[in-house]
Amino acid sequence: MRAMGNYRSVDDLIQAVLQEYRMMQLRGEADKLRGRLREIGQTDVEALISRLGNSS
């Protein structure tokens, strides 16, 4: 039980590990979304509109 640190039970330890895992996943997804938003922010809107106008 000493290896569990400040956790009162194995259930508390598992719950803490799962919570940390989920937080890491959410941080990863947030980083991906930030990257996508950055890409969208760098889009040349005028060129996109021009290309869309020429495609019809």
LINQUI-V904072 format. One record per pair of residues at least 12 apart in sequence whose C-alpha atoms are under 6 Angstrom apart, sorted by the first residue. I is the first residue (numbers start at 1). J is the second residue. Records with the same first field share a line. If there is no record, write none. Layout:
I=J / J
This chain:
none
